[in-house]
Amino acid sequence: MAFLNAGDTISGQEGRAYTTIDGKYEEMFYIKTLEASIEKQKAEIKTLGHRGLQHKATGWSGTGSMTIYYVTSQFRQLMLDYVKTGVDKGFEVQITNEDPTSTIGAQTVTLYNVNLNSVIMGKLDTESEALEEELEFTFTDIDIVSPFSAPASQG
């Protein structure tokens, strides 16, 4: 019986992320966590000859969140630009998982038209050793630029 080699699991620290805002490509070294998900939207459909309720996919919605260390002003600047001008700019985020101890290689995913829901504009916290902020966002498109390869099975 084949099984997954523990060494092929991916360490959460073995990765990197980059953002492209106004054409400027920058490593997001300040990320603590990042998660992006797609949820299908479904319609409930009743049909003749079938008593059960069926479901039909009708669209999708991309949402995500990231916890970052409070060391960059770029997201506050995006929000301030929106407040002052009404121009709401989206940006790209590219996420790569690559654990050198794994045989599955790297996976790179790009999120397009990332749009922040809210931003902390100022923060103080006498109890915190390192200031952090949670940013929730939406996105409208996604690509898997390079997928993981199959793990080498054991057994």
N, CA, C and O of each residue as an XYZ file, in Angstrom:
620
protein
N       0.840     -1.174      0.000
C       0.000      0.000      0.000
C       0.890      1.245      0.000
O       1.824      1.345      0.796
N       0.597      2.190     -0.894
C       1.374      3.424     -0.987
C       0.916      4.399      0.092
O      -0.235      4.363      0.527
N       1.826      5.267      0.517
C       1.480      6.318      1.474
C       2.318      7.551      1.189
O       3.347      7.488      0.516
N       1.853      8.671      1.719
C       2.546      9.939      1.548
C       3.733     10.002      2.493
O       3.580      9.773      3.693
N       4.898     10.306      1.975
C       6.093     10.505      2.777
C       5.940     11.835      3.522
O       5.651     12.858      2.900
N       6.127     11.833      4.823
C       5.979     13.050      5.631
C       6.868     14.177      5.127
O       6.520     15.350      5.264
N       7.997     13.837      4.552
C       8.895     14.859      4.016
C       8.325     15.606      2.824
O       8.825     16.672      2.466
N       7.275     15.058      2.199
C       6.646     15.722      1.058
C       5.554     16.709      1.451
O       5.024     17.414      0.592
N       5.210     16.770      2.734
C       4.274     17.815      3.154
C       5.003     19.152      3.101
O       6.230     19.204      3.178
N       4.251     20.212      2.972
C       4.828     21.538      2.767
C       4.837     22.329      4.064
O       3.799     22.503      4.704
N       6.005     22.803      4.444
C       6.122     23.678      5.606
C       5.492     25.029      5.270
O       5.725     25.578      4.193
N       4.700     25.556      6.188
C       4.053     26.846      5.973
C       5.028     28.008      5.896
O       4.675     29.072      5.388
N       6.235     27.830      6.385
C       7.235     28.901      6.341
C       8.029     28.901      5.043
O       8.739     29.863      4.750
N       7.915     27.826      4.260
C       8.690     27.701      3.031
C       7.892     28.261      1.866
O       7.282     27.514      1.101
N       7.901     29.556      1.740
C       7.178     30.188      0.654
C       7.525     31.648      0.580
O       8.312     32.169      1.371
N       6.920     32.295     -0.387
C       7.110     33.729     -0.549
C       5.913     34.289     -1.304
O       5.169     33.559     -1.960
N       5.750     35.576     -1.198
C       4.657     36.243     -1.904
C       5.170     37.575     -2.433
O       6.058     38.201     -1.856
N       4.583     37.983     -3.546
C       4.956     39.244     -4.178
C       3.679     39.991     -4.534
O       2.642     39.381     -4.794
N       3.764     41.298     -4.543
C       2.636     42.118     -4.961
C       3.073     43.019     -6.103
O       4.225     43.448     -6.175
N       2.134     43.296     -6.990
C       2.367     44.272     -8.047
C       1.291     45.342     -7.901
O       0.109     45.092     -8.134
N       1.725     46.542     -7.509
C       0.832     47.686     -7.330
C       1.353     48.814     -8.203
O       2.504     49.227     -8.063
N       0.520     49.313     -9.098
C       0.920     50.376    -10.028
C       2.199     50.027    -10.774
O       3.055     50.886    -10.985
N       2.329     48.758    -11.176
C       3.492     48.320    -11.927
C       4.731     48.047    -11.096
O       5.749     47.612    -11.634
N       4.666     48.293     -9.787
C       5.826     48.077     -8.913
C       5.721     46.691     -8.282
O       4.759     46.394     -7.574
N       6.713     45.849     -8.543
C       6.773     44.463     -8.074
C       7.601     44.438     -6.793
O       8.742     44.898     -6.779
N       7.022     43.898     -5.712
C       7.694     43.953     -4.411
C       7.447     42.669     -3.627
O       6.333     42.145     -3.623
N       8.478     42.167     -2.968
C       8.318     40.987     -2.126
C       7.559     41.374     -0.854
O       7.830     42.404     -0.238
N       6.616     40.531     -0.485
C       5.796     40.765      0.711
C       6.398     39.992      1.885
O       5.773     39.075      2.418
N       7.605     40.366      2.278
C       8.336     39.674      3.332
C       7.680     39.824      4.701
O       8.045     39.122      5.643
N       6.730     40.721      4.814
C       6.069     41.025      6.087
C       4.825     40.178      6.336
O       4.141     40.378      7.339
N       4.518     39.236      5.443
C       3.335     38.387      5.626
C       3.585     37.369      6.729
O       4.638     36.734      6.790
N       2.596     37.231      7.594
C       2.614     36.180      8.612
C       1.752     35.004      8.143
O       2.174     33.851      8.237
N       0.547     35.289      7.639
C      -0.320     34.269      7.055
C      -1.042     34.870      5.857
O      -1.284     36.076      5.803
N      -1.379     34.023      4.906
C      -2.169     34.439      3.752
C      -2.994     33.244      3.314
O      -2.484     32.127      3.220
N      -4.266     33.483      3.048
C      -5.155     32.432      2.572
C      -6.137     33.038      1.586
O      -6.749     34.071      1.860
N      -6.287     32.387      0.428
C      -7.245     32.833     -0.580
C      -8.119     31.638     -0.958
O      -7.618     30.531     -1.156
N      -9.428     31.869     -1.057
C     -10.381     30.792     -1.333
C     -11.343     31.199     -2.431
O     -11.610     32.380     -2.654
N     -11.855     30.184     -3.110
C     -12.920     30.387     -4.094
C     -14.148     29.638     -3.603
O     -14.067     28.474     -3.209
N     -15.281     30.319     -3.631
C     -16.549     29.697     -3.268
C     -17.470     29.744     -4.472
O     -17.679     30.799     -5.072
N     -18.026     28.574     -4.823
C     -18.986     28.525     -5.927
C     -20.316     29.102     -5.475
O     -20.740     28.906     -4.336
N     -20.960     29.807     -6.373
C     -22.335     30.226     -6.161
C     -23.202     29.212     -6.894
O     -22.923     28.856     -8.039
N     -24.261     28.748     -6.224
C     -25.111     27.717     -6.806
C     -26.576     28.118     -6.722
O     -27.015     28.744     -5.757
N     -27.316     27.743     -7.749
C     -28.765     27.938     -7.762
C     -29.418     26.610     -7.401
O     -28.927     25.547     -7.780
N     -30.522     26.674     -6.669
C     -31.296     25.478     -6.350
C     -32.288     25.244     -7.481
O     -33.042     26.142     -7.855
N     -32.279     24.025     -8.024
C     -33.100     23.702     -9.180
C     -33.999     22.512     -8.851
O     -33.532     21.471     -8.390
N     -35.303     22.686     -9.099
C     -36.267     21.582     -8.977
C     -36.618     21.137    -10.383
O     -36.828     21.964    -11.271
N     -36.680     19.817    -10.584
C     -37.022     19.302    -11.907
C     -38.109     18.248    -11.787
O     -38.255     17.604    -10.748
N     -38.867     18.078    -12.856
C     -39.882     17.031    -12.915
C     -39.205     15.672    -12.869
O     -38.142     15.480    -13.459
N     -39.816     14.740    -12.178
C     -39.318     13.387    -12.135
C     -38.199     13.161    -11.121
O     -37.663     12.057    -11.020
N     -37.852     14.190    -10.381
C     -36.783     14.055     -9.366
C     -37.232     14.826     -8.129
O     -37.388     16.046     -8.173
N     -37.437     14.116     -7.038
C     -37.956     14.764     -5.829
C     -36.908     15.577     -5.076
O     -37.239     16.480     -4.308
N     -35.675     15.252     -5.300
C     -34.610     15.952     -4.589
C     -34.306     17.313     -5.202
O     -34.533     17.549     -6.388
N     -33.802     18.171     -4.383
C     -33.362     19.488     -4.825
C     -31.980     19.336     -5.445
O     -31.086     18.755     -4.831
N     -31.802     19.844     -6.634
C     -30.507     19.778     -7.306
C     -29.843     21.149     -7.269
O     -30.480     22.157     -6.965
N     -28.574     21.166     -7.578
C     -27.819     22.418     -7.539
C     -27.044     22.594     -8.834
O     -26.499     21.641     -9.392
N     -27.010     23.841     -9.295
C     -26.286     24.172    -10.515
C     -25.342     25.326    -10.218
O     -25.757     26.363     -9.700
N     -24.073     25.139    -10.548
C     -23.099     26.213    -10.359
C     -23.439     27.371    -11.287
O     -23.674     27.171    -12.478
N     -23.464     28.588    -10.735
C     -23.817     29.773    -11.518
C     -22.745     30.851    -11.487
O     -22.877     31.874    -12.160
N     -21.691     30.635    -10.720
C     -20.630     31.638    -10.632
C     -19.694     31.309     -9.484
O     -19.756     30.223     -8.908
N     -18.836     32.248     -9.160
C     -17.897     32.051     -8.061
C     -17.507     33.397     -7.464
O     -17.708     34.452     -8.066
N     -16.947     33.324     -6.272
C     -16.483     34.522     -5.582
C     -15.138     34.218     -4.947
O     -14.985     33.203     -4.268
N     -14.165     35.090     -5.164
C     -12.834     34.921     -4.584
C     -12.655     35.839     -3.394
O     -12.837     37.052     -3.504
N     -12.298     35.262     -2.252
C     -12.054     36.050     -1.039
C     -10.782     35.557     -0.371
O     -10.316     34.447     -0.630
N     -10.236     36.387      0.481
C      -9.037     35.981      1.198
C      -8.754     36.877      2.376
O      -9.427     37.881      2.612
N      -7.733     36.476      3.107
C      -7.272     37.276      4.234
C      -5.775     37.062      4.399
O      -5.231     36.022      4.028
N      -5.133     38.056      4.956
C      -3.724     37.929      5.295
C      -3.465     38.689      6.585
O      -4.019     39.761      6.827
N      -2.621     38.108      7.386
C      -2.132     38.782      8.579
C      -0.718     39.219      8.254
O       0.121     38.412      7.853
N      -0.462     40.512      8.431
C       0.868     41.036      8.131
C       1.397     41.772      9.351
O       0.639     42.270     10.183
N       2.709     41.824      9.431
C       3.325     42.671     10.448
C       3.124     44.115     10.017
O       3.179     44.430      8.829
N       2.896     44.974     10.971
C       2.550     46.379     10.742
C       3.823     47.161     10.399
O       4.298     47.980     11.186
N       4.361     46.886      9.201
C       5.639     47.498      8.815
C       5.611     48.119      7.416
O       6.643     48.574      6.923
N       4.442     48.142      6.776
C       4.345     48.737      5.447
C       3.182     49.713      5.409
O       2.154     49.501      6.053
N       3.357     50.784      4.646
C       2.291     51.776      4.474
C       1.591     51.646      3.128
O       0.668     52.407      2.838
N       2.018     50.687      2.298
C       1.478     50.637      0.939
C      -0.028     50.390      0.898
O      -0.709     50.933      0.028
N      -0.566     49.584      1.815
C      -2.006     49.327      1.807
C      -2.780     50.511      2.378
O      -3.886     50.807      1.925
N      -2.213     51.181      3.360
C      -2.824     52.410      3.868
C      -2.847     53.474      2.774
O      -3.811     54.231      2.658
N      -1.789     53.529      1.978
C      -1.734     54.505      0.890
C      -2.789     54.206     -0.167
O      -3.418     55.128     -0.687
N      -2.993     52.924     -0.494
C      -4.056     52.564     -1.443
C      -5.419     53.025     -0.939
O      -6.220     53.573     -1.697
N      -5.673     52.797      0.348
C      -6.956     53.193      0.918
C      -7.090     54.713      0.950
O      -8.153     55.255      0.648
N      -6.008     55.393      1.316
C      -6.034     56.861      1.341
C      -6.276     57.423     -0.059
O      -7.027     58.385     -0.219
N      -5.646     56.831     -1.067
C      -5.877     57.271     -2.446
C      -7.352     57.138     -2.813
O      -7.915     58.013     -3.472
N      -7.976     56.042     -2.386
C      -9.404     55.858     -2.650
C     -10.233     56.926     -1.935
O     -11.150     57.503     -2.520
N      -9.905     57.184     -0.673
C     -10.641     58.190      0.108
C     -10.526     59.566     -0.542
O     -11.515     60.294     -0.632
N      -9.339     59.923     -0.989
C      -9.102     61.275     -1.526
C      -9.546     61.448     -2.973
O      -9.975     62.534     -3.361
N      -9.448     60.371     -3.788
C      -9.732     60.528     -5.219
C     -10.936     59.740     -5.714
O     -11.476     60.036     -6.780
N     -11.362     58.734     -4.944
C     -12.442     57.868     -5.391
C     -11.976     56.770     -6.329
O     -12.782     55.944     -6.758
N     -10.688     56.745     -6.655
C     -10.146     55.705     -7.531
C      -9.774     54.493     -6.677
O      -8.929     54.580     -5.787
N     -10.419     53.367     -6.964
C     -10.223     52.131     -6.209
C      -9.349     51.206     -7.039
O      -9.818     50.601     -8.003
N      -8.081     51.094     -6.667
C      -7.126     50.314     -7.447
C      -7.023     48.887     -6.935
O      -6.909     48.646     -5.733
N      -7.065     47.950     -7.865
C      -6.765     46.567     -7.546
C      -5.289     46.304     -7.784
O      -4.594     47.123     -8.386
N      -4.812     45.164     -7.313
C      -3.418     44.805     -7.513
C      -3.302     43.289     -7.596
O      -4.279     42.573     -7.377
N      -2.116     42.806     -7.910
C      -1.871     41.373     -8.019
C      -1.087     40.882     -6.818
O      -0.275     41.609     -6.246
N      -1.342     39.633     -6.444
C      -0.542     38.949     -5.427
C      -0.153     37.597     -5.993
O      -1.004     36.840     -6.460
N       1.136     37.299     -5.948
C       1.646     36.010     -6.407
C       2.188     35.252     -5.196
O       3.027     35.769     -4.458
N       1.705     34.021     -4.996
C       2.053     33.204     -3.836
C       2.767     31.956     -4.321
O       2.259     31.245     -5.188
N       3.947     31.683     -3.766
C       4.697     30.473     -4.105
C       4.939     29.662     -2.847
O       5.435     30.174     -1.844
N       4.575     28.372     -2.919
C       4.911     27.399     -1.880
C       6.047     26.560     -2.441
O       5.917     25.979     -3.518
N       7.163     26.492     -1.717
C       8.298     25.706     -2.206
C       9.139     25.250     -1.022
O       9.931     26.012     -0.468
N       8.952     24.007     -0.653
C       9.688     23.413      0.457
C      10.814     22.563     -0.137
O      10.537     21.566     -0.804
N      12.069     22.934      0.091
C      13.171     22.201     -0.535
C      13.308     20.750     -0.065
O      14.000     19.961     -0.708
N      12.661     20.386      1.047
C      12.743     19.007      1.523
C      11.697     18.102      0.863
O      11.726     16.886      1.055
N      10.795     18.670      0.104
C       9.719     17.909     -0.533
C      10.082     17.557     -1.970
O      10.834     18.286     -2.617
N       9.555     16.448     -2.468
C       9.788     16.059     -3.860
C       8.754     16.649     -4.816
O       8.848     16.436     -6.025
N       7.773     17.384     -4.300
C       6.694     17.862     -5.181
C       6.991     19.184     -5.872
O       6.196     19.641     -6.693
N       8.113     19.800     -5.558
C       8.481     21.038     -6.226
C       7.712     22.235     -5.702
O       7.306     22.266     -4.540
N       7.517     23.210     -6.557
C       6.882     24.474     -6.173
C       5.520     24.617     -6.826
O       5.262     24.068     -7.898
N       4.650     25.371     -6.154
C       3.374     25.781     -6.742
C       3.315     27.294     -6.651
O       3.587     27.875     -5.600
N       2.956     27.933     -7.768
C       2.792     29.384     -7.783
C       1.392     29.715     -8.266
O       0.951     29.235     -9.310
N       0.700     30.538     -7.496
C      -0.660     30.984     -7.788
C      -0.650     32.510     -7.844
O      -0.028     33.161     -7.005
N      -1.333     33.074     -8.825
C      -1.460     34.527     -8.919
C      -2.917     34.924     -8.778
O      -3.788     34.390     -9.464
N      -3.172     35.865     -7.881
C      -4.499     36.456     -7.681
C      -4.522     37.797     -8.405
O      -3.580     38.581     -8.288
N      -5.588     38.066     -9.150
C      -5.702     39.309     -9.914
C      -6.813     40.186     -9.359
O      -7.791     39.696     -8.793
N      -6.644     41.475     -9.530
C      -7.595     42.486     -9.074
C      -7.939     42.282     -7.600
O      -9.106     42.286     -7.209
N      -6.898     42.104     -6.797
C      -7.079     42.020     -5.348
C      -7.553     43.382     -4.862
O      -6.989     44.413     -5.229
N      -8.596     43.378     -4.031
C      -9.180     44.621     -3.546
C      -9.425     44.488     -2.043
O     -10.158     43.602     -1.603
N      -8.816     45.360     -1.271
C      -8.904     45.303      0.187
C     -10.268     45.756      0.680
O     -10.842     46.710      0.155
N     -10.786     45.065      1.696
C     -12.071     45.443      2.289
C     -11.915     46.568      3.298
O     -12.714     47.503      3.318
N     -10.885     46.481      4.137
C     -10.635     47.512      5.140
C      -9.161     47.508      5.492
O      -8.468     46.504      5.326
N      -8.693     48.643      5.979
C      -7.281     48.806      6.338
C      -7.202     49.575      7.651
O      -7.917     50.558      7.845
N      -6.348     49.134      8.537
C      -6.071     49.892      9.766
C      -5.187     51.070      9.381
O      -4.092     50.879      8.852
N      -5.654     52.280      9.643
C      -4.905     53.472      9.252
C      -3.899     53.915     10.316
O      -2.918     54.585      9.992
N      -4.127     53.556     11.560
C      -3.187     53.866     12.636
C      -3.388     52.873     13.757
O      -4.506     52.411     13.989
N      -2.305     52.535     14.464
C      -2.430     51.508     15.498
C      -1.366     51.706     16.574
O      -0.207     52.008     16.288
N      -1.798     51.526     17.814
C      -0.915     51.459     18.971
C      -1.394     50.307     19.836
O      -2.594     50.036     19.891
N      -0.477     49.622     20.514
C      -0.858     48.514     21.384
C       0.291     48.268     22.357
O       1.322     47.715     21.976
N       0.113     48.677     23.609
C       1.183     48.533     24.602
C       1.403     47.085     25.021
O       2.424     46.773     25.632
N       0.458     46.189     24.702
C       0.575     44.778     25.080
C       1.221     43.923     23.988
O       1.540     42.758     24.225
N       1.411     44.472     22.835
C       1.899     43.697     21.704
C       3.419     43.764     21.591
O       4.015     44.835     21.709
N       4.034     42.608     21.361
C       5.476     42.580     21.111
C       5.787     43.017     19.685
O       6.827     43.625     19.433
N       4.892     42.710     18.756
C       5.039     43.119     17.358
C       3.642     43.443     16.828
O       2.741     42.607     16.896
N       3.466     44.640     16.309
C       2.160     45.020     15.776
C       1.849     44.236     14.505
O       2.709     44.042     13.646
N       0.594     43.789     14.410
C       0.104     43.052     13.252
C      -1.203     43.678     12.803
O      -1.842     44.421     13.549
N      -1.593     43.369     11.573
C      -2.914     43.755     11.096
C      -3.474     42.664     10.204
O      -2.746     41.993      9.473
N      -4.776     42.506     10.284
C      -5.505     41.520      9.488
C      -6.155     42.260      8.321
O      -6.891     43.225      8.529
N      -5.888     41.815      7.104
C      -6.456     42.431      5.908
C      -7.308     41.397      5.187
O      -6.815     40.335      4.809
N      -8.581     41.705      4.996
C      -9.465     40.856      4.204
C      -9.589     41.469      2.820
O      -9.533     42.688      2.657
N      -9.761     40.599      1.817
C      -9.798     41.099      0.450
C     -10.669     40.211     -0.427
O     -11.065     39.110     -0.045
N     -10.948     40.730     -1.610
C     -11.604     39.968     -2.665
C     -10.656     39.945     -3.863
O      -9.720     40.742     -3.939
N     -10.905     39.029     -4.795
C     -10.158     39.010     -6.051
C     -11.100     38.518     -7.141
O     -12.079     37.827     -6.859
N     -10.798     38.880     -8.401
C     -11.721     38.560     -9.489
C     -11.188     37.556    -10.492
O     -11.926     37.121    -11.377
N      -9.922     37.177    -10.376
C      -9.370     36.179    -11.289
C      -8.180     35.515    -10.611
O      -7.607     36.056     -9.665
N      -7.819     34.341    -11.104
C      -6.740     33.563    -10.502
C      -6.133     32.654    -11.550
O      -6.833     32.183    -12.447
N      -4.837     32.403    -11.445
C      -4.148     31.425    -12.289
C      -3.239     30.581    -11.414
O      -2.633     31.081    -10.467
N      -3.149     29.290    -11.740
C      -2.095     28.455    -11.176
C      -0.971     28.522    -12.200
O      -1.013     27.844    -13.228
N       0.027     29.337    -11.915
C       1.126     29.575    -12.844
C       1.972     28.314    -12.996
O       2.371     27.951    -14.103
N       2.240     27.655    -11.879
C       2.942     26.367    -11.917
C       2.400     25.495    -10.793
O       2.387     25.916     -9.636
N       1.948     24.274    -11.120
C       1.373     23.384    -10.107
C       2.448     22.524     -9.440
O       3.552     22.369     -9.963
N       2.103     21.968     -8.277
C       2.940     20.943     -7.655
C       3.009     19.742     -8.589
O       2.088     19.510     -9.373
N       4.087     18.984     -8.511
C       4.135     17.698     -9.195
C       3.651     16.633     -8.205
O       3.488     16.916     -7.019
N       3.426     15.433     -8.684
C       2.938     14.358     -7.809
C       4.038     13.968     -6.828
O       5.208     13.904     -7.207
N       3.678     13.706     -5.572
C       4.687     13.275     -4.601
C       5.163     11.857     -4.911
O       4.432     11.044     -5.477
N       6.390     11.591     -4.532
C       6.920     10.228     -4.665
C       6.274      9.386     -3.572
O       6.440      9.677     -2.388
N       5.533      8.334     -3.961
C       4.847      7.521     -2.963
C       5.824      6.551     -2.313
O       6.836      6.168     -2.900
N       5.498      6.173     -1.105
C       6.288      5.207     -0.344
C       5.492      3.918     -0.236
O       4.264      3.925     -0.326
N       6.188      2.831     -0.047
C       5.496      1.583      0.215
C       5.530      0.605     -0.899
O       4.972     -0.486     -0.779
